[in-house]
Amino acid sequence: MRVILAQPRGFCAGVERAIEIVERALDRYGPPVYVRHEIVHNKRVVEDLRAKGAVFVEEVDEIPEDAVTIFSAHGVSQAVADQARGRDLPVIDATCPLVAKVHQEAQRFASQGRKVVLIGHRGHPEVEGTSGRVGGGVLLVSTVDDAAHLEVADPDKLAYVTQTTLSVDDTRDVIEALRARFPSIVGPDLRDICYATQNRQTAVHKLAERVDVMLVVGSRNSSNSNRLREIGEELTVPSYLIEDAGAIDPDWFAAATTVGITAGASAPEQLVTEVMDRLRSMGRVELEMLDGVTERVQFKLPPELLTATG
């Protein structure tokens, strides 16, 4: 069996930063530290941090008085931030800087008197956070059909922003539909789309041309991991989203000679290594790396942790 590994795959800079924030906070302040929502959408990451002393909660009112509090990489609404501030909780914000940039853009558009249209998936924590950062709320659209039926008060005073885990390809048709209906709508530069989402999807397009079966390592509640699997299926390659090596079914490879492997932006490389070990246990494997973008993006840590660690 030939196995081709996608490049890039796995952790993005925002995920690496968020995990490091929790680890440094544990070192600096000692356990427990409280994290609102999963720091990133990956069971292995959450379990590892929980074993080190992180406590994951869904609501701020579950956090004890004076406990170190961390907001997840997905960002939070203004109401959540205000609730933590009202209780004087010591907060460290692990919101991905690219998500924070979307918050700022949405607020800027709203300050111009524009109604903000958010392209994203209902219920996703990033969408809930962004929606809750805009005074007066946002109009949420997920599909071209949503855009076609969108009702607005003033079609000349509209703007759009997008969920960061959607790529240029994911949003292009929706943006075109919005512009067709509302020619005056404005939005961010396409360069503001999350680089990691686009890079991983581009790699999957290349990978699909060369493989018979594709494995996507990632959690089922990871938006970007699910999208990678969907792209493989759209390109007529049988594609499976697996949380770890234990989810592999040997029957998937009965008629396959070449297997592609990628990983969502919140999936650690250790999971990919374990998948490779599982495939090797099934027979001889020839490994190949797909040519792709080398990511060198790094984000600064919050100042309170930089001060704490010198």
PyMOL commands that set and color helices and strands:
alter all, ss='L'
color gray80, all
select helices_A, chain A and resi 13-29+43-52+60-62+78-86+97-111+125-131+144-148+168-181+190-192+195-208+223-234+245-247+250-253+269-282+303-309
alter helices_A, ss='H'
color red, helices_A
select strands_A, chain A and resi 2-5+33-36+54-57+69-71+91-93+115-119+139-141+158-162+213-217+239-242+258-263+286-289
alter strands_A, ss='S'
color yellow, strands_A
deselect
rebuild
show_as cartoon
